[in-house]
């Protein structure tokens, strides 16, 4: 009997914070995990924390974040600086230091504008501080959209992400640009005051470049949409339809709405390279006198920081839009090393997401370093940035996700490399980290 009690006691996992004890059987039935850390308590035992306490701590943290950063719908800039904003972005998006620094600075300036107006509604009569809309340039899957999402979460602001290619000029098949404002209004819970301080991210904006065709037909999906967007980007009051019939409208002032225009801008590197060579009187890449150096393919990362408004105008963005978007920031292509880090380090890391899914079946999911590197290598070949990582993991884990829920004896899935192939090995021992 004594031996039985001893074994039963050894089978328990105690949370150092709430004091509750959980047996492995309880953990399986109730879905409660107890994680062992490297820190020791006063008795020399490893400090443990249960998933219930982790959840409670996260709720407190999120509540404090909102209290610190938001006050009556306006960022309390006294407790926030560009470096603190960037620190938050660092937790969600890896590398891209220039982009995060530029965005953090402009977001901080935007909220100083809002605070100034909130404290003195007549402030703009003496000195109007213009907002700084932004253009984000970078290959697909490098973190542009993720940065916008994480900013909105930090600042407790409504935001809407729009596909710029879905819009056409008024009177043509497609969406009218004023629907952007209706979507932002809905995202704000139909609170017009909050909506008028929101963020609009126009993805795929580069697809609205001016058409080079000379057919005489109106460019309804390119330059015309840029012209239509210009009206709401520069700021003003608009009548927005509440429904498709247009039977009722509401007023929407875009003066304080921050617009972020993003896209891959495929081919912009060639334009920049051409300009730089011209300015340096570099030999042309033509004829028998062409320079071998000039024939090398353009390395996007090497010229990314040289992109300017002149290049965007040459690309096909109209000068009026460029005039309303003074901030241009660039993202770099992701290396294999960065892709490995993206798999595991961010708060929402893809590996963490799949580990959470497996944990709901009381199964540990682990990856060897070799496997993570191979996954990153494969994703890099797809040339779609971090988006390829999920596809790779889904392909690797699909069999395990189908089989493991029916296998009571499996408590760990190890993803490793065997004979140059990524394989999933099933193990029946509960992880010591539990």
N, C-alpha and C positions, 0 to 999 in steps of 0.2 A: 504493500500500500504506500509506503514511504517513497519507494522508487517511482511509483505511478504519479504521486504528487509532485516529485522533483521534475520529472519529465514534462508534466503539465505546466509547471512554472517556467521551465526553460523554453516552452513553446510560446510564451507570451511576449508581446512587444509593447512596451510602455512608452507613451508620449511624454516627453520631459516638460511640456507646456501645460496641457490640460490634465495630465496625470492618469488618464484612462489607459487601461490595459486591454490589449486585443490579442486573441489567439489567432493562429493562422486560419482556423476554421471560421472565426468571426469575420476576419478580413475578407475571406472569399465570399461569405454570405452577404455581408453589408457593403462590400466594395470599398472598404477603408484600407488605405495603404499607410504604413509607418516607415518613414525614411530615416536611415542612419547616417549621421554626419561624422566629420572628422574631429569636431570639438568634443572635449571630455567634460563631464560635470564634476561636482565636488567629490564624488565617490570614485572618480576615475573611469566611469562608464561613458560610452559614446552618447552624445545628446541625440535624441530622436524626436521627430515631429510628425504628427499624423496629418492625413490629407484634410481633415476637418479644420484643423488649426491653420493650415496653409490657406484654405479658402477664406477663413475669417480674416487673416492678415491681409490678404489681397483686397478684400472688401474695404478694410480700413484704409489701406494705401490709396485705393482709387478715390475714396471719399475725401481724403486729405489733399490729393492732387487737385481735385475740383475746387476745394476751398482755397487753396493757395493761388491757383492760376485764374480763377474766375470770380468776379464780383459784379453783381447786377448785369451780367451779360457782357462785361468788358474785362479784358485781361488786367489783372493787378500787376502792372509793370514794375512796381516797387519790389516785388518778390521774384521777378523773372528778368533774365538778361539773355542776350543772344547765345552766350556760352551754355546757359542752362537749357535753352531750347534745343541746341545742338546735342547736348548730352542725352536728352530724351530721344532724339532721332538716332543717335548712335546705338540705342538699344534695339532698334527695329531695322535699320539699314546699315550695312557694313561698307567701309571704305567711302568713296564718293565725298571726300573731305571738302573739296571746293563747293560742290553743290549744297551740301548741308550747311556750310558756313554762310553762303550767299542767302539761302532760303531763311535761315534762322535770323539773320540780320534784317531782312526785309519784313518778315513777320513781326519782329519786335517793333520796327518802325511803324508798321501798319496799326498795331495796337496802341502805340503812343498817339497816333492820329485819332483813333476812336476815343481814347481816354480824354484827350484834349477837347473834343467836341462834346463828350458827355458832361464834362465839368463846366464847359462854357459854350452853349449852343451858338453864340454869336462870334466864336473865335475866327471863323473863316472870313468874316467881313473885313477884318484888318489884314490877315495873312492866311491865304489858303495853302495848305500843305497837300500837294497832290499825292495820290496813292501810286505805288510802284507795282504795276502788273508785271508778271514774269513770263519768260519763255524758257522752257526746259528742253534741252537737246541731248539725246543719247540713244544708243541702240535699244532695241526691245529687251525687256526683262532685266534692267539694271537698277530698278528701284524708284522710278519716277512716281508711279501711282501709289506705291507703298509710303513714300514720304508724305504725300498729301493726306492719306488716311491717318497716319500717325500724328500729323499736325492737328488735324481736326479733333482727334481724341484728346490730345493734350489741352487744347484751347477750348474745348467744349463748345465748338461752333458747328452750325449746320454746313454741310458741304454736298456737292453733287458732282459726280464724275460723268462726263458726257463724251460720246463718240462723235467727233466733229464731222465725220463722213455721213452721218445720218441727216444732216441739215441741208436744205436747199433754199433758194430764194423764194420769197413769198409768191404764192400763186402756182408753184410747181409741186409735183409729187415729192413728199418727204416732210420732214419736220421743220416748222418755223423756229427761228432762233429765240423768240420770246418764250418758247416752251422750257428753255433753260431756267428762266426765272420762276416759272410755275413749279418745276421740279425742286428748286431750292426752297421755295415757299412750303412745299409739302414736307421736305426734309427737316424743316424747322418746326414741324408740328402745326403748320398754318399760323405761326406767330410771325407777323410781318416785320416787327421790330428786330427780332432775332435774325430773320432771313436776310434783311438788308445789311447785315454784318457778316454774311457767310462767305464761303470760298467756292468758286467754280473752277473745276479742272477740265479743260477741253483736251482730251486725248486724241491722238492721230491728227493734230492740227496741221501737220505738214502735208496731209493729203488734200488740203484746201489751196495748195499752191496755184498760181495763175497758169492756165493752160497755154501751151506754146502753139497749139493748133490754130490755123488761120482759115477756118471753114466759114466764118461769118456768123456762126451760131453763138448764142449767149452762153457764157460759162456759168451755168446755174449751180454747179457744185463746187466751184473753186473761188475765183475772185468775187463773184456776186455774194457768196456766203461770207467772205471776209468783210465786204462792205456792210452787210447786214449785222454782223457781229460787232463791227466797229461802234455802232450806235449804243449798244449796251455796255461795251467795254469801257468807253470813255466816261461814262457816268451821266445819269439823267433820270427823269421820271417817265415811266411807261405804263400804259394800260395793258394789263395782262388778262387774257381770257381764262375764266375759271373752268370752262368746258369747251369741247370742240365746236359747239354751236355758237359760242360767243355771245350768249344771251346776257351774261353778266361779266364784269371785269373788276379788277382791283388795281390800285396804284402801287407801283414798285419802283423805289429809288435805288439805282445801282451805284450811286456815288461812292459808297463805302464797301462795295462788294469787291473782293480781291479775285482777279482772273489770272489763272495760270494756264498757259498754253504749252502743251507738251507733244513731243513726237520724235521719231527716229531721224527724220530729215535725211533720208538715204540719198547719198550723192553730195551732201554738203562738204564732206572732206575733200572731194575733188575740186570743188569751187574754191575752198580755202587754199588748197595746195597751188592751184593755178594763180591765185592772187599773190601769194607769197613769192612764188617764182618770178612773177612779173615785176614785183617790187625789188627783187634782188637781181634782176636781169639775168636770171638763170637760163641756160640753154633749153630750147624747146625740145619736146619729145617727138620730133618729126624728122624725116629725111635721114640721109647718111650721116649728118652731123649731130644727130641726136645723142644726148648724153646718156651713158649707161645708168647714172644716178637718177636721171629723170624718168627712166623706164621702170623703176622700182614701184611696186604698188604702195599706195598711201597707207601709212599707219595712222588709223583714226586717233588713237590715244595721244600720239605725238603732236597733233595739230588741234585737238579739241579745244584747248584754252585760247586758241587764236581766232575762233569764230566770232564774227562781229555783225553788226546790222547790215553792213555793205554786202556780206555774203548771203544773208537771209533775203535781202532784196533781190539779189541775183538768183536765188533759189526760187523765188516766186511769191514772197510775202509782200503785200502792198505797204508802201511807206507810212500810210496813215495808221495801220495797226502797229508797226514798229515804233512809231512815235508815242503810242499809248502803252508800250511795254518796254520800259527803259532797262529792265534787268534781264540779262541773258546769262544763263548758267548751263554748264555742260556736265554730262555724266560720262564716265569712261567705261570701256568694255571690261567685263569681269574676267579675271584670271582664274585658272584652275584652283589656285590656292584660296582665292576668295570664295569660290563656289563650295569648297570643302567647309569653310567657316560658316557659310550661309546655311548649310545643312544642319548645323548643331547650335550655333551661338545666339542668333536673335531670339527675342521673347517668343515669337511665333514660329520658330524654326520648324522646317518640314519634318525632320526626324522626331522632334518633340510631339508633333501632331500625331504621327503614326504610333509613337510609344504610348500616347494617351489612349488611342483606339485599342491597342493590344491589352493595356492595363485593365480595361473594362471587362476583359475576359480573364483577368488575373494572370496575365502572361507578360513577362519581361521581354522587351525588344532591344537588342544590343547590336552594335556595328563595330567591326574591327576598323582600325585606321586605314588599312589597305583597301577595304571595301569602300569606304568613304571617298578615297582618292580615285578609285576606279569609276564610281558613280559620277564624280565631278568631271572626269576625263570624258566620259560618254556624253554628259550634258553639254560640255563645251563644243563638241562636234556638231550639235544640233543648231548652234548659232542663234539661239533665242534666249540667251541669258539664263537667269535663275528659274524661269518658267519651265525649263526642261528638267529640272531636278525632280519635280513632282511626278512627271511622266515616267522618269526612270525608276523612282521608288515604287510607283504603282505597279509597274511591270514586274519588278523584282519580288514584291510582297503579295501579289494577287493570289498566288497558290496558297501561301501560308494563311492569308486572311480568310480563305475559303475553308481550309482543312482544320486549322487549329481550334476553332470554337467547338468542334465535335470531339476533340482529343483531350480527355480529362487528365491524362498523365503528362501533358506538355505544360511546362511552366516558364520556359524561356525559348525565344527564337534568336539565334545568332546569325547575323548576316556577315559572311566572310568571303574570301576569294580562295577557290580551290581549282587548280589546273587552269588558271587564267579566266575562270568563270566565277561570277558572283552567285553564291548559293546560300540557301537558308537551312540552318541546322537546328533541329528540334532537341531540346533538353528537358528533362523532367525534374530538375532541382529548382526550388524557389530561390531567387536571388538573395544573396546575403545583405543587399542594400535595403531590403524590405524590413 
